[in-house]
Structure formats: structure tokens, C-alpha cells
Amino acid sequence: MNRSATLLLSVLALLTILFFLVFKLVKVPDVNWSETYKPDKKDVGDSWLLAQCLKENFGSSNYKLIQSDSLDYLTDNTNTLLVIIADRIGFNENLKTELDSFISAGNEALLIANSFDYDFEEDSEFKINTYSANDTMCSISWCDSTQYDYQHYWRNLEKTTFNKFYYFWTRENDNSAQSRHLAYIKDSLPIFTYYPINNERLYLHSVPKLFTNIAGFQEYYLDNFNKTFSIFKSKNVILHKFINKNIYSGKNEASLLKYIMSQPALKAAYLLLILLCLLYVAFSAKRKQKAIPVLEENKNTSLDYVYTMSELFEAQGQNEKLVPHMGKIFYHNIKKKYFLEPNHPEFVELLTKKSKVPQKAIDSIITKIRSAKNYAFTDDQLIKLYNEIHTFHKNCK
């Protein structure tokens, strides 16, 4: 084995050792991270833990789990809290009528979703204005100043089962539900809102992630559950789960795309259209024009020239050759600003009046500029002349 092969194998062995020192193989549970909010499933995005807490708090005999696409069973219920949790909640006319009748009979309803589609009466002064918590970490505060942190991103799944909660609030008849907004994120954005329309008790909560199974790993879960459900006065509770998402979202099950795919001719035309679009993208992606070369940015070389010339004069000890250039620039600025020619017989007097700079300072500058023709300038004299000119421009009016 030659030297190169030996070196290559050594490097690979070292990288392999470093890899296993830095990383480790960990068995990760097969987790479904989709948020379906199913009350009978224990996946991280479901609401099995919420169902257990409701059953524990209200009592098994007072708890019902209904999975249906209709709310017609609510007709004979009294003193009951209806809880619906989903990613998006909306109602068609039939569902809205059934829910309104249920609430009007003295019952309560809590809708938990990221977005809502619920039409209130046109003359109602209340509007849906809730917010969802999408940040990785945010603070949740209640109207009674209770506050805790909400962590949106969880990946710690070392626990295999959820702990059972034994400490629950006791429901009391209080007036805490009279507040319009009950909980906020970022101290000002409401996420839990009460809508007392026509003396009805409808509540909207816009962060369903707070009630998912994965939230049970957070310390605040039980506190949040207690704070949320302590305001309700109902004795019974119904946890409702829609089976068909198209119903609770207010959409027609027979969508246009579904109709197109059900007709052979329309389906073939639709697939052909997609194929043609893909071919067009594939063949039109080729560049039709040569690449335009990148032009170099224009540079102002005047300052480079000045710097180079000043370095040459300084290296040769010829400071007096810089003074005429400084004089030309000084007179040019005077002419541009005050319209005065340096050969004017009353140049100094007029410049003193216009610039409000003492005549003594101006005489000193002009004397030094004119004297450069008669004797050499030292570095100190050149610096002094520069400072006097700079002071003039700084103090002139």
C-alpha cells in the first residue's frame, strides 16, 4: 500500500471516529405531527388528553363524546357546554341555526380553532377579532393578570404516556365571564374572547395547540385548562368532533374539482392541461438570451489621484507645491458660495462681511497661500494652513 492510500484511509478513520463522538444514534418514536384534534387518539396533534380532563372534571356521567356531521341532537340539552376543537371552524346555514338554538336555550358553546367563519347578526357590535399564536415562544396573559409562557415547538417525546391530573378547579358562579377578552398573547392580542350576543354565551379560543396531547408535556397545561373552563357554569359537557371536514368548514362536499375528476372527458382534458403546462415550463426554462456580463462599478478616481500626488510631494519635501492647489480650491469655493473673485480690490473686506469670519483669520489664510511662491513650507506650516482653511469653512455663514 502506497503512502497516498495510507493517508486517505487514516483521514477516513479519523472522520469516522469524530462522527461517532459528535453524533449518536437514538431511536426516535414514529410520531404523526399532523394536527387532527381527534378526541379518541393519542397522537401528538390530537385531543385525547382534553377529553380525559373534561371527563375527570365534569364527571363521567355528565360527559359525552359525539362524532357526527350534524348538531340536531342538541335540541333537548340543557345546562350543557358544547366544546368543538378543530383547525378551522365554520358553519353552513343548518349548523348555524342548530347552534344558535342550542345557545339561546341557556347553554354555552366554546369553539377552539385557528380560524373562524361565523356570521353574527348584522346589527351586532361585536366582531370576530382573535389571534393565533404562531411564534415559537410567546407569553399568555389573562385578564386577572395570570401569566405563563407558551412553547410552540415540542420535540421531547421521551414520555410514552400522559400523566393523569388529579387537581382540578371547582366550578363556581362568578362574574369573570363578563369580560369581552379573557386571554391574550403578547399582552394585547386576544386569543380567548366572550361574545354575549342577545345574552347568549359563545366563546372563541384561537389557539387549539394549547389543548393538544403534546401540550400535556408542558407545565402550564393544567393551569391553562383550569383557567379556560373555570368560567363556564354548565353542569354537563359535550365534546363534538365533525367527521367530514367539508361540513364544518362550510364548503360544499361536491366541489368543482371533484366533479371534473368524475367525468372522463373533463378528467382527460384536465390531465392534458397539466401535462402541457409541465412541458411548457420544461422547454421554456432554457435561456433565450446570452448572459449579460456584469459591469464593474464606476469609481471616482479623483480622490485616489489627490492622495497619490500628495504622497509624492511629501516624499520629495515639496510642500510648497501643495499650497497653490489648496489656494485654488479655497478660491473656487469662495467664488461658488459668495460670488467673489480673488483679484477683486476689496476681496478681503467683502468676504469678511459675507462670511462673518474675522478679517484677521482671512488675511492669515491669504498671506500663507501667497507666500508659498517665496519660501518652502514645513509640515507644521502646511498643517496649520489646512486647519485654518477648515476652520473658515466650518465657521462661515
N, C-alpha and C positions, 0 to 999 in steps of 0.2 A: 504493500500500500504506500502510495507516494505521499509526499508532505502535504499537498493541497487537500487530498481526500481526508487525511487525518485531521487537518484543521477544520474542515467542513463538518465532520462528524462531532468534533469537540464542541463547535458552536451550537449544533443542533441539540446535543445533550445538555448544554448549559441552558438553552432556551426552554427545553422541556422541564428541567428542574425548576427554573424560575416560574414557569407557568403554573405548576402544581403548588408552588409556595404561595403565589399570589391568589390563585383561584382554587375553589374547592367544589366538588360535586355534591349537590344537595338534591334530594328527592323532593320535587315540588308537587303539591297536590293538583289534580286535574280540576280546575275551577272554571265555572262558567261565569264570566264577568258581566254578562248582559243583565240589564235591569228589567225584569218582567213583573216583579212585585206579586208573585203568586203566594197566597197565604198558606198553602199546603206543601211548599217546597222549602228546602233548607239551603239552597244556593245563595251566594253572597248578595245577589240582587233581588232576592225575593223577600216576602214579608211574613215568614213563619213566626219569627220572634215577636212581631207586633201582634199577631193573632193570639199567641200564648199569653202575652201581657194583658190583652183585653179580656181573655177568658179568666185569667187569675184575678183581675181586679173587679170585674163586674159579676163574676161567678159563672160557673159552667151552665147553670140553668137559665141565666139571663143573656147568654152569648149565642149568637147564630152566625154561621158562615154560609153565605148564599153565593153561588156561582151561576149567574144567569144573565141573559141579554135583555131582560125586562125588569121593571120595577113595580109591576102590578100587584105584587104580594104585599106592598107597603100600606095598602088601604086600611087594614084593620089594626095596625100597630099604633100603640100609644105609649107615651113616656119612653121613647126609644131614640137612640143616637145611631144614625147611619154613617158609616165610615167607608169611603171609596178612595183607594190609592192606585195611581197609575202614572205613566209618564206624561200623558196628555188626557184631559177630561173635557168632554163636550157633550152636548145633548141634542138629539133631534126633538121635534115638537112633542112626540108622545112621551119620551122620557122626561122632558122638562115639565110637562103637565103632571105626570105622576109624582115627580119630586116636589113640585110646588104644593100639591095637595097634601103630601106627607108632612111638609114643614108647617103648612097652615093649620094642621090638626094639633099643633103644640109640640111637635117633635123637633129634633135637631139633626143637622147634617154637617159633616166635616169632609171636604173634598181636598185631597192631597195630591198635587201634581206639579210638574214643572211649568205647564201652561194650561190655561183655561179657555173654554169657549162657552160662556154662559151669558145669555141675554137677560139683563134686568129690565124692569119697566122703563119706558122712555122718560117718564117724569121723575125717575128716581135720582136723587142727588149723589148716590154712591156709584162709583165706577171701580172696575177691577184694576188694581194698581199694585200688584205684588211682584216680587223679585225672587229669582232663583240664585242659590249660592253656587257659583261655578269656580270660585277660587280654590286653590289647594288648601289654604288655611284662612279662615275668617272668624270673626267674633260674633256670637249671637247674644243679643241682649233682649230682655223682656221689659215690659212697661213698669214692672215693680223693681227695676234695677238689677235683677238677677242676670248674671253674665257667665258664659263659658265659651271655649274655643271649639270650632267645628273643623275637623280634619277630613278633607275630601278624598285624599288619596291613601288607600289602605292596601298593604300587601303582606301584612303579618298574619299568616294563617296557620300558625303552629297549633292553635287550639282546634280540636276536632268537633267539639260540641259546645253549645251555648250554655252558660250558667243560668240556673233558674233564679229569678228575682223574688225575694220574699218581702221586701219592704215597699209598700205602695202607699200612695196618699189615701186619705179618707175624704170622700166627696162631701162637700158642704154647700149649702145655699148661700152663695156670696154674690157680690155685685161686680166681680172682676171682669165679667164679660161685657160690661158696658163700654169698655174702651173700643175704639174703632180699630186701631192697630195694636196687636198684643205682643208681637215679637219682631225683631229687626235684625238685619245683618249690617255691619259697618256703621252701627249706631243710628242710621237714618233710613235704610231701605226696608220696608215692611215685607215680611215673609209669612206672617200669620195674621189674618185680618177677619174681623167680625162684621157682618152686614145685617143690621137689624131692619130689614125691609118689611114694612107692614107688621111690625112686631114679630117677625119670623126670625129664627135662629139659624143662619147659614154662615159657615166658617170656611175660609180658604187657606190652605197651607201650601207654599210653593217650593218646598224642599223635601221631596219624598225620600231622598237618600238618608235623611235622619231617622227613618223608620225601617230601613232595610236590615237584613240579617248581619251584614258586615259591620253596620254601625254598632252592633251589640258588643264589639270588641273595644269600643270607646267608653271611657269612664262616664261620660255625660249622658249615655243612652237612657238610663233610668230616670235621671233628672229631667231630661227633655220630655220623656213620656209622661211623667207625673205633671210637669208644668203644663203640657198641652191638654191633657184630659181632665185636669182638676177643675176646669171652668164649666164643664158640662153638668147638667142637673138630671139627665135621664137615668133611669134605673136599668134599662135594657140597652144592648148594643148589637148592631148588625154590621158585620164586615162583608161588604159586597165586592165581588170580582166579576167583571164582564168577561165573557168567553170570546166573543167576536169583537176585535178591536175596531172594526169599521162602524159598529153601532155606537159605542160611547164616544167616538171621535166625531160623530155627526155626519159621517160620509155615507154615500150610497154604496151598498155592497157590490152592485153591478156597475163597476167602474168602466170607463171608456176603453181602457187598455184590455180589460178582461173580455169585453165584447169583441174587440178586434181579434184577440187571440182565439176566440171561439168560432170565428168564421174562417174557413180555409182560404178563401181568396184574399181577404184582408190580412190574414196572418202571413201569407206568402209575400204580399206587397210590403208589409211592414219589415219582414226579414230582409227582403231585397233592398229596401231603402237603407237599412243599417249596413248591409254589405257594401253598397255603393259609397256610403259616407266613409267607411273604413278604407276603401280603395282610393278615394279622393285624398284622404289625409296621407296615405302611404306614398302616393305618387306626387302630390303637390308639396311634400315636405322637402324635396330636393331644392337646393339653392338655384334660383334663376338668374342671379346676378353675381358677378365676381365680388369677392370681398373687398371692401373699400379700405385701403391702408390707413392705419392710424397716423395722423399728422402730429408732429411734435409741437408742443405748445410754444407759442411765441414768447421770447424772453426779452426783457428790457435790459440791453447790454450797456446802457449809458452809465449806470452806476458801477458796473464792472470796469468800464473804461476810466472813470474818475478814480476808482480805487487803485487801478494799476498805475496811472500817471502819478498819483500822489506818492505811491510807494517808490517809484523811480526817482522823483525829486528828493524825497527824504534820504534815499540811499546815496545820492550824489551830493547831499548837503546843499541843495539849491532851493531853499525855502522861499527865496525872493521871487522865484518863478511861479509859485502858487498864489502869491498876493495879487497879481493882475487878474487872475481868474476869479478870485474871491471878490475883487472890486467890480468886475463885470457883472457877476451875479447880484451883488448888492445894488448897483445902479439900475440893473434891469428890474429888480423887484420894486425899487422906488418909483421908477417910471410907470410900471404896470399898476401900482396902487395909488400913487399921488399925482401922476402925470407931470413929473418934474424931470427936466433934462439936467445932467450933471454939469453942463457948461453954462447954465443959467447964472447970471451975475449975482443973484440973490438966492442961490440954491440952498445954502445952509439955513438962512432965515425962514424961507418958505417951508422947508422940510421940518424945522423946529415947530412952526405953528400948526402944521397939519398932523404931524405925528405925536405932538405933545411930549416929545422926548427932549431933555435938556440939550441946549446948543453945545455945551461943553463935551458931552458924550459924542455928538455927531462930528464935531471938529476933530476929536481924537481918532475916530474911525477913518475920516478922510485923510488926515495927516499921515497915518500909518500906511494907507494904501498908496499915497503919492510918494512916500519916502522909500518905497521898495525899489525905485529906479536908482537910488543913490548909494545904498549900502546893503549888505547881506542881513538876512533875518535869521535870528536864532530860533530854536524850537520854542522857547518860552515866549518870545515875541509873537510867533505865529499863533500859538495857543491863545495868547492874550487878545490878539486881533479877532480870532474866531469867537471867543467868548463875548467880546464887545458887540460884534455883529449879531450874535444870537440874542443877547440881552436887548438890543434895539428892536428886533423883530418881536420879541416877547412883550415889550412894554409899549410899543407904538399903538396908536389908536386907529 
